[in-house]
Amino acid sequence: MTIHTAEEFVIPQKIPFEVPLVLQNGQVLPRFDLMVETYGTLNADKSNAVLICHALSGNHHVAGRHTHEDKYPGWWNNMVGAGKPIDTEKFFVVGLNNLGGCHGSTGPLSANPASGENYGADFPMVTVKDWVHSQAMLADYFGIAQWAAVAGGSLGGMQALQWAIDLPERVRHALVIASSPKLSTQNIAFNDVARQAILTDPDFHGGHYVRFNTVPRRGLRIARMMGHITYLAEEGLGKKFGRALRGEGYQYGYGIEFEVESYLRYQGDKFSERFDANTYLLMTKALDYFDPAAEYGHNLQTALSRTQAKFFVASFSSDWRFAPERSHELVKALVAAHKPVQYIEVESNHGHDAFLMEDEPYTRAVRAYMNNVYKELQA
């Protein structure tokens, strides 16, 4: 279940929770499973644990490989591992697939105890607060009273922020990367267009497509293609593809002519084969609903006043989906609330996806911050 070197393989583990979970919307999951992977070794006083929260399409497979045949390692392999910024020779790192996911945790593809069939569209709406609640139960399972750090990018960063607000005594450090205290109107609009592509797919069948032995692939493809464009920057996309044609001259039709069209359709096809449509709907709604300041009179400074964690906040210059201005908003509120915060704005042409990349200033900043987290443990 653990890995210590790059040569070892990580083994996922499904952890059952045979207790009801009351959700923010009042509905109750009678029981649930969380699919997790762990890396490194938990120390004797269980003080060196780091929780990695995933973004919209992420999962528990954060780093390493499962087998020799794996073409790609985990989604944050450049950040998590032996000798890497989040060093598994120093920390016990936990990655999980959130509730509502489609990679082993209880979600729309799971069996509904009430009917015996898969939940499908009947799976309840989950929020970032619900995820934090379930993650706290996961921490209890491991006997972890307090995380050394909770870290994540995008929707993962939102979870780190929610952790610091909801359970302040259980988080020493929160790494909020390429994220925001709440979605902009434009982001909510993008999410709705993506959902409409899925909801209006003839194969969607009201969310119960599994019963009809089909998948709303067209809707998922369009949702992913549009989303993928927003995760990239014009500079990076232009540098990679420009207006390059696949063939000689224009074909005067609607097939694939430009290289960027080929790239996007490939990404859409690949995504539609590995991701569940209902999960995509749930995850985007969780993004839309995220607004931890709402229950504090919509005052972010007030919401942050009860936090006990130290914060690391990072943004990227070309990220127009979660622009640096949104991180500035968080940093200003933290400073006003007299909370310790380190902030870095990284020059990058990778757009929102930069938090997954290896921009040296970004990697160096995370490494330095986590080294200080480790030094605290030794004090």
CORFENZI-V698362 format. One record per run of one state. SS is the DSSP state (A for helix, B for strand, O for the rest). FROM is the first residue (numbers start at 0). LEN is the number of residues. If there is no record, write none. Layout:
ss=SS from=FROM len=LEN
ss=SS from=FROM len=LEN
This chain:
ss=O from=0 len=12
ss=B from=12 len=5
ss=O from=17 len=3
ss=B from=20 len=2
ss=O from=22 len=5
ss=B from=27 len=2
ss=O from=29 len=2
ss=B from=31 len=8
ss=O from=39 len=9
ss=B from=48 len=5
ss=O from=53 len=26
ss=B from=79 len=2
ss=O from=81 len=4
ss=B from=85 len=2
ss=O from=87 len=4
ss=B from=91 len=6
ss=O from=97 len=13
ss=B from=110 len=1
ss=O from=111 len=6
ss=B from=117 len=1
ss=O from=118 len=1
ss=A from=119 len=3
ss=O from=122 len=5
ss=A from=127 len=15
ss=O from=142 len=4
ss=B from=146 len=1
ss=O from=147 len=1
ss=B from=148 len=5
ss=O from=153 len=1
ss=A from=154 len=12
ss=O from=166 len=1
ss=A from=167 len=3
ss=B from=170 len=1
ss=O from=171 len=1
ss=B from=172 len=5
ss=O from=177 len=4
ss=B from=181 len=1
ss=O from=182 len=2
ss=A from=184 len=15
ss=O from=199 len=5
ss=A from=204 len=3
ss=O from=207 len=1
ss=A from=208 len=4
ss=O from=212 len=4
ss=A from=216 len=15
ss=O from=231 len=2
ss=A from=233 len=8
ss=O from=241 len=3
ss=B from=244 len=1
ss=O from=245 len=12
ss=B from=257 len=1
ss=A from=258 len=16
ss=O from=274 len=2
ss=A from=276 len=13
ss=O from=289 len=1
ss=B from=290 len=1
ss=A from=291 len=5
ss=O from=296 len=3
ss=A from=299 len=5
ss=O from=304 len=5
ss=B from=309 len=7
ss=O from=316 len=7
ss=A from=323 len=13
ss=O from=336 len=4
ss=B from=340 len=6
ss=O from=346 len=4
ss=A from=350 len=6
ss=O from=356 len=3
ss=A from=359 len=19
ss=O from=378 len=1
